[in-house]
Amino acid sequence: MVLGRQERTTARSRFAFLQLSDPSGTFEVTLFAEQLARSREHLETGRPVLVEGEVRQENDVIRVLASSVAPLDVALDMARGNGNGHAVDRVEVKLADSAVAGELEDLLGAVPGSSVRVRLVVPLDGGGEVSIDLGDNHRLALTRRPDLERRSGVLHVVDL
């Protein structure tokens, strides 16, 4: 997550130092002119990002020279691609029983940014099951998928 950004300009170049944090602590990332220009819009304080680059340890300080920076939700979209270059746009959520559906409301909504449509699969009392497409007003933010997968009564979540 971006904690802060400091941009500098020299006679030859423009660059930035980013302060980022992850569960292990805080660290510094350096972006040079070309990468800074491509990434500037994603470097808002508080925004989760995925950084790829070269990692160096100097004494007890870890430094990263970034080769790419992307919003985490976009990176998750790409990682969940279906193998032909297209990001997954729907998930199927199999529930243990129909009561669980009402307990998912806090995870679903008209989500801005990277989200997927949700299809619930609910078992019927007499056997069999019914599939319900929740539409655009009850989407799942990709960053909330792990919360959904851990929710009691959710049997599995499958990309469609």
N, C-alpha and C positions, 0 to 999 in steps of 0.2 A: 504494500500500500504506500502511496506517495505521501510523505510527511512534509516535504518542502522542496523548493527548487531555487537555485541561484544561478543566473546566467551571467556570463562574462564575455567581453569582446577584447581581442588583442588586435594588433595591426594586421595580423595574418589570418585570424580565424575567430569564430564564435563558438562557444561551448557552454555546457551547463553541468552543474553538480546537482544530483538528486539525492535527497535523503529518503530512503525507503525502509520499510520494516516488514518483517515476517515473524512467525512464531519464535525464531531463534534470536531475534533482536533487530537492531538497526544497522544499516550499512550505507555506503556511499556508492553511487553509480555516476560515471562520467559519460556524457554524450557529446560528441563533436558535431560540427556544423551541419553536415548532411543528415545525420540521424536525428539531431535536435529539430531540424525543420520538418522531418517526416512525423515526429512524435509529439510535438509541442501541444497539440490539442488534447492529447491523452494524459497530460502531466498535471492534472488538477489535484490539489491537496485532498487527501481522503479517498482517491480513486484507486481501486486495485488494478495492478498492471502485471503483465508477464514480461520479464526482461531476459533476453538472451545475450550472452557476451562472454568475454574473457575474464576469469576471476584470478586475482592476484592477492597474495597475503604478504604484507610488508610489516614485519614485527608482529604485533597482535591485531593489526588493522586489515580488514578485508576490503578490497577495492574491486569494482567491476567496471570494465570498459564495455559499454553497451554496443551490440551490433544490431539489435532490434528491440523495440518496445511496442507492446500492443495492449489494449484494454483486456483485462482478464476475461470478461464475458465474451468478447470476440474470439479470443484464443480457445475458450471452451467450446464455442460453436464449431470451430475448425476441428478441434480434437474429437468431437462427437460426430464428425462427418460420416456419411454412410458408405464410404469407399469409392465413390465416383466424383468426389470433389464438391458435393452438395451437403450443406449442413443439415442435420436432423431438424425437422420442424414440428415433430409430434412425438409424444411418449404415451405408452399404454401402461396404466397403473392397475395391477390386479389386486383387489381387496379381499380380505378374509370374510367380511360381511358388509351389508349395506350401511350399518351404523357408522362405519369408519369414514364414509364419504363426507358426512357432516363435520367430521373432525379435521378435515383438510383445508377448510376455508382460510385459515391464517397463512397458508402457503400459496394460495392461488388468487389471481386477480388480474386486472387490466394492467399488466406489467410493462413499463417502458424499458427499452433496451433489449438485450438478448433474452428471449423467452421462447418457450415451445407450447404448442397446443397440447391439451391433455384429453386422453380417452380413458375413462374409468371402466373397468371390467368388474361387475358386481355379481356374486353368486345369487341364484334364486332359491327360495325356500324349497321348492319341489324338485330341485336339481336343475342343472344347466346354468347359464349365466346370461347377463345382458351387458352390452357395451353402450356407453354413453359418451358422446363427444361433447365436451364442455364449452366449446366455442371460444371466441376471443376475449370475453370478459372474465375468464377463469384460466389464465395461462400460468405456467410455472417458470419463474426466473431460473436460468441455468445455475446461478449461484446457490439456489435453494434446493436443488435436486438431492444432495446428500441428506438434507433434513427430511425430505419426503421418503427417501429409501429407508431411513432409520425409524420412521413413524410406526408405532404399534398398529398392527392390522393391515399394513401394506406388505403384501407377499412378494411382489417384485415390480420393477420398473424396466420397461423395454423400449428402446429407440425404434421408431417407425420411419 
